[in-house]
Each structure stands twice: as C-alpha cells, then as structure tokens.
C-alpha cells in the first residue's frame, strides 16, 4: 500500500513549497503562524527582486555620465579650434562635473548591490567596463584637450602635442590595467576598506580637479595666460597627470574613504577631523574649484606619504624594536603550542 503523500510525517510536520521553490517545514500546530511568516518572507523577496535592477541602473548611469563627458570634451575642442575661450571653460567644467556624477553612481552601485543581496560576477564586470569609460578614457581625453588649450594650442611646438598624446595614452592604459587587476585580485570576502594602488575614480577626480583649478585661474586672472605660466604648465601638467596615472598601478595602500566613513564606527577624533574638513569646504565654497582639487591632491599624496613613513619607521630604531618584539611573540606562541602537545 502506497503511503499518503499529503499525510503529515511522523514528527507532525509537513513540507510547503513557496513560489521560489524553497521547501519550508511547517508544524502541525504552527501552520498558521509559519504560513504568515512565509508570506512576509515572500513579499520581502519580491521587494528585493524589484530592487535588483537598481545597482545595474546606477552602474549604467556611470557609463552615461562618461559618454556625456566625452561629448562635452569634443565640444570643448571645437570651441578651442574656433577661438572661443569662454566656451572651452564651460565645456571643461561640465565634463569635470559629469566625472563627479559618475563617481557618485560608482560609489552607490556596490553599496546598493550588497544591501539588496544582488552582488555577482556580472555586476563586477559591468562596473569595470563602465569605469574604463568614465575614469579611463574621459580623463585621458581631458588631459589632451586641456593641455592643448592651456599651453600647446598656437605655440607652434609640435613636441608639446606628442607629449600630451603620450601622457593621455599612458593614463588610459594604467586605468584599464588597474581595473583588470582589481577584478582578479579582489574576492567576495574583501572588506573593501583599502585599495592597492590609487583607485581609478579618485585618479579621474584628481585630473578633473586639476583642470578645474587651471580653468578658474585662467579665467579669473588675466595674467595667467601670459609668460611664464605656459612654460611652467608645459612641464608641470604632463608630470602631474603622469604621476597620477602611475599611482594607479602601484601596490601602495590607499584608504577607501566612503566605506570607512559609512560602514564603520568612527572615533571622536575621526569625526572631529571630518567636521573640520567639511566646515572648511563650506567656508571656502566660493572657491570650490580650488578646495576640491586641493583635497584630491592630499588624497593622492597620502598613499606615498604613508608608505614613506612606514619605510622610515621600519629602518629606524623603532622599527628594530618592533621587529624584536614580533619575533619574541612568535617564539612564545611556538613554545606554547609545543607545551600543549
């Protein structure tokens, strides 16, 4: 005689299949309560499924910002050829702001994906492709257009153009290599509190901030376009942009500021420093084209500065004492394990 499949089991529990195909065990006396819990879980799952497209939409918003920035840079180049300096300033500013919009989308898409439990390989690859456009191609083209506008256009020196092409190409290659290495070396259990190498969004923001500062100086002070500033920029601009690009492919550690400030409990000292910086930005809001580039420059230099500090500390007296203390601790742990055996 075949057993009745609808009859309850010996333990007085029966299996219920939800719409997602997941088996949920219900007790004979708790069916109503468990059924209501199942309904709530199903509704929550449906809400999460409805939000699954939000991280992808934010990532594509990053790509749209990059494409719009490319369009603005082509318009800036057209204005430069036509001799309209005011149009060049406006279009360079729009391109820099669009890079900032791409940074905002890039900062939010991963956070939203983890909140909605929709992280996956597809999202990581799509994010890298969009980052390659917004934080790789756009800053490289900005280096070329801004450099040509500030000191190379009309100078009659062909070598300037060659240097700008070389620096912009190297920057784009460094950004793409940085993104590819990040995908290979970062696993799902990473706490995302630091980076190995300057992150590509911060590098792009540094380039955009540098161009914004030069635009403000060029537009505010009439003497900035006269000598010796074009000759100074002829050396400083390519060197700074190349330095930012190379920092992306180094192993120097950089702090993930967004995750450090949002996802971790902060000490009083950290909050005080953050409030002081925020107050400074508000006070000097009329000069935001200088304050934001200055903050990005501090972030770019923070990695090499901390690396130099660690190197000098390791080679000094304090470093030797720390090494001796570490060897003693390991020796004590080894002896303790041997005694336990």
Residue pairs with C-beta under 8 A, 6 or more apart in sequence:
8 14
8 28
12 27
12 28
12 29
13 25
13 26
13 27
13 28
14 25
14 26
14 28
14 31
15 23
15 24
15 25
15 26
16 23
16 24
16 25
16 26
16 35
16 38
17 23
17 24
18 24
18 38
18 41
18 42
19 42
20 42
20 45
24 34
24 38
26 34
26 35
27 34
48 116
48 117
48 118
51 112
51 116
51 118
52 116
52 118
54 112
54 116
55 109
55 110
55 112
55 113
55 116
55 118
55 123
56 109
56 123
56 126
58 105
58 106
58 108
58 109
58 112
59 105
59 106
59 109
59 123
59 126
59 127
59 130
60 126
60 130
61 101
61 102
61 105
62 102
62 105
62 106
62 109
62 127
62 130
62 131
62 134
63 129
63 130
63 133
63 134
65 98
65 99
65 101
65 102
65 105
65 134
66 98
66 99
66 102
66 130
66 133
66 134
66 135
66 137
66 138
67 133
68 98
69 94
69 95
69 98
69 99
69 102
69 134
69 138
69 142
70 133
70 137
70 138
70 141
72 91
72 92
72 94
72 95
72 98
73 91
73 92
73 95
73 138
73 141
73 142
73 145
75 87
75 91
76 87
76 88
76 91
76 92
76 95
76 145
76 149
77 145
77 148
79 85
79 87
79 88
79 91
80 88
80 145
80 148
80 149
80 153
88 149
89 215
89 218
89 219
92 142
92 145
92 146
92 149
92 211
92 212
92 215
93 212
93 215
95 138
95 142
95 208
96 142
96 208
96 209
96 211
96 212
98 138
99 134
99 135
99 138
99 139
99 204
99 205
99 208
100 205
100 208
102 130
102 134
102 135
102 201
102 204
103 201
103 204
103 205
106 127
106 130
106 131
106 134
106 135
106 201
107 201
107 258
109 123
109 127
110 119
110 127
110 192
111 262
113 119
113 123
119 188
124 183
125 183
128 179
128 180
128 182
128 183
131 175
131 179
131 200
131 201
132 175
132 176
132 179
134 204
135 175
135 200
135 201
135 203
135 204
136 171
136 172
136 175
136 176
136 179
136 200
136 204
137 172
138 204
139 171
139 172
139 175
139 203
139 204
139 207
139 208
140 168
140 169
140 171
140 172
140 175
141 168
142 207
142 208
142 211
143 164
143 167
143 168
143 171
143 207
143 237
143 241
144 164
144 165
144 168
146 211
146 214
146 215
146 237
147 160
147 164
147 167
147 233
147 237
147 238
148 160
148 161
148 164
150 214
150 218
150 230
150 233
150 237
151 160
151 230
151 231
151 233
151 234
151 237
152 160
152 161
152 164
152 234
155 230
160 234
163 238
164 238
167 238
167 241
167 242
167 245
168 241
170 242
170 245
171 207
171 241
171 242
171 244
171 245
174 245
174 246
174 248
174 249
175 200
175 203
175 204
175 245
175 248
177 248
177 249
178 197
178 198
178 199
178 200
178 248
178 249
179 200
181 197
181 249
182 195
185 196
191 259
192 256
192 259
193 255
193 256
193 259
193 260
193 264
194 253
194 254
194 255
194 256
195 253
195 254
195 255
195 256
196 251
196 252
196 253
197 247
197 248
197 249
197 250
197 251
197 252
197 254
198 244
198 247
198 248
198 250
198 252
198 254
198 300
198 303
199 248
199 254
199 256
200 248
202 254
202 296
202 299
202 300
203 244
203 245
203 247
203 248
203 300
205 296
206 244
206 293
206 296
206 297
206 299
206 300
207 241
207 244
209 292
209 293
209 296
209 297
210 237
210 240
210 241
210 293
212 289
212 292
212 293
213 289
213 290
213 293
214 233
214 237
215 289
216 287
216 289
216 290
217 224
218 224
218 225
223 229
243 300
244 300
247 300
247 303
247 304
250 303
252 303
252 304
252 306
252 307
253 303
253 306
253 307
254 299
254 302
254 303
255 302
257 299
261 274
266 274
277 295
280 291
281 288
281 291
281 292
281 295
284 290
284 291
285 291
313 319
314 322
314 323
